[in-house]
Amino acid sequence: TTLCRSIGDIIPRTEAFSTFKSILENCGLPPILEGPGPFTVFIPSNAALEQLRDGRLIYLFTQVKNKLQELVKNHIFSMAAVTVDKLITMPRISTMANEMVPVSLSGDRKST
């Protein structure tokens, strides 16, 4: 078997990301993750996206595709592949939507 390495290969094969996969396929953007990388994608899980149950996600799909595209682009860092070690040293990142997003840590920060 071939080891899948690209994010464009990983997303469709991971059930926890199926909602984000559907957003990618239906947002009207060209297949941006199939182009030359590197990319770092902060993929919201299905559980995170289910919190938009009040109709916001449906509204984005049906009424304001440009905002849906912006949502997708705000989850992609296209300047480089970023490891966790590098990410924790960055105060913020610039997304594909040209937004500066602060980086913060939460949870247990014990080093092992």
N, C-alpha and C positions, 0 to 999 in steps of 0.2 A: 504494500500500500504506500501511497505517496503522502508524505507529511504535509498538511495544509499549513501555509504560513501567512497568507495574505488575509487582511481583515475582511476583504470581500469574500473569501472562502469560509472564514470562521463564523460570520454572522448567520448565514443560512443553515449552518450545521448545528447551531446551538439553540435549543428550544426556548431557553430563558430570554432570548433576544428576538423572538418571532414577531412581536409587535413592532419593534424598531425596524426589523426587516421589511415589514409591510409598509411602514412609513417611508422608508427609503425607496421602495418600489413604486409608490403612489404619489410622491410629493412633486413630481414633474421635473426633478433635476436629472441631468444626464448621470449615468452611473459613475459618480465621482470617486468611489472607492475602488474602481477597476483601473483607474489611471495610474500613472507613475506616482509612487509615494516618495518618501515615507509618510505615513499617516499615524496619528494617535487618535483613537475614537473613544470617547467617553460614552459608552452605550448604556442607556437606562434599561433596567430589566423590565420584563413584563409587569412585575408587581409594582414598580414605580410608575409605569405608564397607566396602570389600572386606576391609579388615584385620580386620573382625569375623567372619571366616569360621569361627571355631571354634564357631559356633552361637549366639553371643550375640544377634545380630540376630534370628534365627529365634525364639529364646527370648522376646525382647521382643515380637515379633509375636503369638506364640501363647499366652504365659502371663501376661505382666505388661504389659498395654496402658497402665496408668497410668505405668509407667516409660518406655515408648515416647513417650507424650505429654510427659513431662518432658524427654526427650531433644530433642524438637522444640522445645518452649518455651525450652530453654536455648540454642537457636540463633537466637532472635528477640529483637531489641531494639525494643520497640514505642513508645518515648517520642518518637522522632524519626528522620528520615532522617539518617544520619551519613556524612559524606564522609571520605575517607582523611585529609585535613588535620585534621579535627576529631578523628577516632579516635586519631591518634597523640598527641594532647594529653591524652587521657583515661587516668587510671591504671586505671580499671575501669568496667565497665558493668553495669547491672542488667537481667537478662533477663526475658522474659515469665514465666519460672518463679520469679521473685523470688530469683534467685541473683546474687550479685556475682561477676563474672568479670573477672580481671585482664587488662589489655591489655598485650601486650609485642610488641616488634618483633624480627624476625630477618632474617637475610640482609643483603644489601648496602644500606647506608643512605646512599649517596652522593646528594647533591642535584645536580640538573642544571639 
